[in-house]
């Protein structure tokens, strides 16, 4: 399973480094999209320069995945980008949906493999009534779970 994780992490990182870098250097020529909501959406991202923010997040997250250090941070940076890619292809440009599904599945596999780093996001928080009154009043509330 460790080898599968390394392969998925490297492939996922490479995808985002290449396509994120393409937003800055334009080495992969993209055909102009047909007149559709997808074209309007992409034009809005391009004109507002928001595409550069997305590209920077893709490169940063991809590099973190490729070097294997701070992988949970890389997945956190790429998570919103992947959700937007998936929504874009489901709602506006279904031609790219297979690649979006592959990227989403790779991300889900990596999230599952690094799930212990994300456990705090889904863990129940202590209820305020479980804390002693003195700890609440002084602001020194520590809970052993």
TAUR-V535417 format. One record per backbone hydrogen bond with DSSP energy under -1.0 kcal/mol. CO is the residue of the C=O (numbers start at 1). NH is the residue of the N-H. If there is no record, write none. Layout:
# TAUR-V535417
co=CO nh=NH
co=CO nh=NH
This chain:
# TAUR-V535417
co=1 nh=5
co=2 nh=6
co=3 nh=7
co=4 nh=8
co=5 nh=9
co=6 nh=10
co=7 nh=11
co=8 nh=12
co=9 nh=13
co=10 nh=14
co=11 nh=15
co=12 nh=16
co=13 nh=17
co=14 nh=18
co=15 nh=19
co=16 nh=20
co=17 nh=21
co=18 nh=22
co=21 nh=24
co=21 nh=25
co=22 nh=26
co=36 nh=40
co=37 nh=41
co=38 nh=42
co=39 nh=43
co=40 nh=44
co=41 nh=45
co=42 nh=46
co=43 nh=47
co=44 nh=48
co=45 nh=50
co=45 nh=51
co=46 nh=49
co=50 nh=54
co=51 nh=55
co=52 nh=56
co=53 nh=57
co=54 nh=58
co=55 nh=59
co=56 nh=60
co=57 nh=61
co=58 nh=62
co=59 nh=63
co=60 nh=64
co=61 nh=65
co=62 nh=66
co=63 nh=67
co=70 nh=74
co=71 nh=75
co=72 nh=76
co=73 nh=77
co=74 nh=78
co=75 nh=79
co=78 nh=82
co=79 nh=83
co=80 nh=84
co=81 nh=85
co=82 nh=86
co=83 nh=87
co=84 nh=88
co=85 nh=89
co=86 nh=90
co=87 nh=91
co=88 nh=92
co=88 nh=93
co=93 nh=96
co=94 nh=97
co=96 nh=100
co=97 nh=101
co=98 nh=102
co=99 nh=103
co=100 nh=104
co=101 nh=105
co=102 nh=106
co=103 nh=107
co=104 nh=108
co=105 nh=109
co=106 nh=110
co=107 nh=111
co=108 nh=112
co=109 nh=113
co=110 nh=114
co=112 nh=115
co=114 nh=117
co=118 nh=121
co=119 nh=122
co=127 nh=130
co=128 nh=131
co=132 nh=136
co=133 nh=137
co=134 nh=138
co=135 nh=139
